[in-house]
Amino acid sequence: MTIFVTGATGFLGSRLVCHLVGQGHDVRALRRSTSSDDLIGSCGADVSWYTGDLFDKEMLQDALAGVDRVFHCAAWLGFGGPRSRDQLRRVNVEGTASMVDACLDAGVGRFVHTSSIAALGRSERSTDCLDESASWTPSRLNTEYAHSKYLAELEVHRGIAEGLDAVIVNPSLVIGPGREGENTTQIAAQVRDGKLPFMPPGSTNVVDVDDVVEGMIAAGDAGRTGERYLLSGHNLPWKYILESYACAFGVRPPRAPLPSGLLMTAAFFLETAARLTGKKPLITRETARLSTSMSCYDNSKAGRELAFAPRPFAQTVERIAASLT
């Protein structure tokens, strides 16, 4: 097939591109003029690159001509602050709307939208495992990022109503080898270096980046139009996750869990310091609130319909540790 990928130089998109190239597809990919291709590696030589952004209509018209399938991975990750909020809406919501329109105009065969478990919404009153049937509910646990991904899904459903063959995948916290200091790799490096001074008391769901890629490809092949699929892996306490990293690196794990009140206070001071120094805070009040919550997700539907079967968490930890050693 001829396949177009957005977000192709990022953590997830780069792995997807290399998988698709390895399968023999004709891959076209979007990149910004400032994007680094270090994660793509040698498979980038087999990609037809288009330089621009999600709002470049003429470029998208050329890039999508004759395309059978689009994987929309481009997204902005951010927590808190007016500037971050504006960028989240611009890229995640308006950018998705622009891609939906471009695909409708080009008559693309199938559109696979990469959303997030955050788009399901999080409840402060329930710790039940969420699945694809979850409905968005206003909550303090819903970050600006989560809201932007929820609104982006609405744009995809708007496209479906207008005739677009689209399917949505919702990965959980994606982990795996990547750029040191970015995404979830940053957490592992902080454990390795003894720079994580606390252990969040909550839990989350983690999934290997390559498992997500395989789930995305399966959704493109076998997913039902208009459906969403949770590409979640393992529901684990943060304590277990961080201790597993420490064991893999042969270092002492972070200290005992920090009470949620103290964690929120620490996040406030870290945010204040970050504004003064211009550096990214280790943790924000949004991420602190999330790290103290108990999150659980059910991937049964993806297992049944897409044969989605995440690898053991220990294997992913070993891969991450090897890449950072």
N, C-alpha and C positions, 0 to 999 in steps of 0.2 A: 504493500500500500504506500501511498504518499501521505506522510504524516507531518503535521506542523505542531511544534511545541513552544509554549511561552514559558518564561522563567527557566530557560534551558541551561543557564550558567549557575543556577543555585544548587543548594544541597540536594534537594529531591529531583529537580528537573534534569540535572546533569546525569544522575544515575539512570533516569528514565531514557534519556537520549542514547546513552551507551547501550542499554538493553535493546532499544529499537534498532539501532545500527547493527548490533550483533545478530538480530533476527532477519536482517537483509532488507529492511524497509528503506524507502527513499525518504530521508528525514530532512525537514526544513525546520529552522529554529530562529526564534527572536532573541536578539541581544541588544542591550543598550551600548552606546559608544564607550561607556566607562566600565563595562563588565569585564571581569577577569575570566579567562578560560582555563584556569589551573585545575578545576575539578573535572573538566571534560577530558583532558588528556589527549591521547592519540586518536580517539574516536571522533574528535572534533573535525579531523581532516575529511571525514566522510559525510559531513553535514553541510547543507546549503544554508548559509547564514543570512539573516535579514536584520539590518541595524535600524533601530528606531524604538518606538514605544507602543503601548496599547491604544494610543489615540491617533496614530499615523494612518489615516484612512487609505491613502494611495499605496503605501508600503504593504498594508494588510491585504489590499485587493490583489496585488501581485503575488504575495506570499501564499494566499489561499486559493489561487487559481488551480483547479484540478486536484485539490486536496480531498482525501477520503476521510481523514479523521484528525481532530484537533485535541490535544491534551493541554488544558489551560492550567498551568502551575504557577504562573506569576502571581505574587502576593507581597504585601508589605507587612512585616512583623513589627509591632510596636506596642508599648504599654504606657498609657498616661500622657498628659500634657496636650495643650491645644494643637501644637504643630504635628504631633504624632497622630492625633485624632483626624486632622484634615488630610494627612497623607494616607491614612487607613481608608478613609472614605474615597479619596481620589483614585487610589490604585485598586483596592479590593472591590469596591462597589461600582464606581464609574468605569474602571478598567474592564471589569467583567461585562458590564452592559455594552461597552464598545466592542468587545470580542464577540458577544452574542449577536449583535447587529451585523458585524462583518461576516460571520459564519452564515447567517441567514441570507445575506446578499450573495455570498459565493456559492450557496447550495452545498455546503460541507455535509458529508455523509453522516458523521457522528461527532458530537462534542462531549468530551469527558472533562467535567469540572472538578478540580481539586479543592474541596472545602476543608472542613476541620470538625472534630468532635465539639469544638467550642461553639459551632453554629447550632448545635442542638439546644443550647441553653443549659444553665446549671441552677438547681434549686437549693435554697438554703434550708429547706424543710425536709428533704428526703435524701437518703444515701442509697436508694435503689439503683441497680444497674440500668443505664439508659440504652435504648436501641433506636432504630431508625424511626420509630413511631413517636419519639419525643417531640413535644411542641415547645416553641420558644416561650419562656416565661420571664418577665422582668425580675432581676435579682442582682444583688451586690456582687455576686460571683461572676457575672457576665461582664467581661472586659470590653473595652472599645474595640479590640481586635475581634472578639467573639461577635459583637453586634455587626461589625462590618462584614464578617463572613456569612452571617445570617441574611443580611440584606443582599449580599452577592448571590446567594441561593435563590432569592426571590427574582432576581434578574434572569437567572437560568430558567426558572419556571415560566417567567414571562416569555422567554424565547421558545419554550416548548409549546406554549399556547399559540404561538405564531408559526409553528410548524418545524421547529428545530428538534432533531433527534438527539437528545442529551441525557446523560446519566451523571450522577453526583457521587463522589467518593469522599468519605470523612475519615481521614487518618487521625490517630491519637497523637501522643507526643512522639515524634519521629526521632530515632536515635541511630547512630552508626558513625563510621569514620567520615570525617569532613575537615573543613578548615579549623585549625586550632583557634580557640577564642571566639568562634561563632556558633550560633544555634546551641543545640544540646551538647556539642563537643566541649563547650566552655565549662559546663558543670563537671564533666569528667576530669578536665585539666585542673580545675580548682581543687578537686579531691586529691589528685596526684601531687599537687604542689602544697597541700596543707593550707590552702587559702580560703576554704569554706568553713567559717567559724561556727556554724550552727547546722542543725539537722531539722528540716521541716517536719512537723508532726503529722502531716496528712498523707494522702495516697494519690496515685495517678495511674494512668495507663500508658505503657510504652510499647513501641513497635519498631522493628528493624526497617531501615530505609529501603532495603532491597525487597522485603516482603510487601511494602507499600507499592513499590514499582510493579511487582508481579500482580498485585491486586488491581492496580489501575489498568494494566493491560488486559486483564481478565474482564474488568468492567466494560472496557471498550469492545471486547469480543462478545460477551454474553450477558452484560447487564441489561435490564429492562428499561426502556425509555421512561423518563420521569421518576425513576427510583433513586434512592440514595443507599449507599452501602458503607457501613462502618468498617474501616480497615484498622481495627484496634488489635493490640496484641495481648499484653499481660497486665492485669490489675495488681499493682504492687505498692506497698508503703514506701515512702521516700527513704525511710531508714534502711530497708532492704536494698534499694537501688544504690544508695551511696556506700553502704557497707560492701556491696558487690564490687563496685569500682575500686574501693580501697584495697580489697583482697587481691584484685587483679593486678594492681600496681605495687602491692607489697608494702603499703603504708597504713598508718593508723587512720581509722575513719573519723569523720567529724564528731564533735562532742554530742552529748545527749540532746534530744529535741528541745528547742527553745519554745516556751509558752507563746501562744498566739499574740497576746498583748505585747510582750516584749519584742516579738518579731515585727509587728506593725510599727512600734516605736523606732526600732532600728531602721526599718525601711524609710520612715519619714526623714530621719537624719541623713541616710545615704542619698536620698533624692535631693535634699537641700545641698549637700556637699557636691553632688553631681552638677547642679545648676551653677555653682560657683566655679567649678573646675572645668566644666564643659565635657566631662567624661561620662560614660554610661554607668549608671548605678548598678551595683552588684545585685540588688533586688529593689523592686518598687512596691508601693502599697498594694497595687493590683496583683502582682505576682506573689506577694506575701499572703494576701487573702486566699489566693488559689492554693498555695502550698500547704495551708492549714486545713483545707477542705478534704473530704473523703470522696474521691471520684471513682466511678465504676462503669464500664462499658461492655456491651454484649455484641460480639461479632458473629453470632450464629447465622444470620442471614447471608453474610458474605461467604461463610463456610459452606452453606447449602447451595447457593446459586453461582458462586465464583470459584469454589474449591479453595478458598482462602485458608491457609494453614500457617500461621506465624511460627518461626523457628524458636527454639528455647532461648529465653532471655540470657542465659549464661554464654551462649555462643556469640551474641551481639556484644556483650561486655568484653569478651576476649578479643574480638575484632577491634573494638574501640581502643582498648589498652595497647594492643600491638601497634596501632597507627600513631599513638602518642608516646611511645617508648623510644 
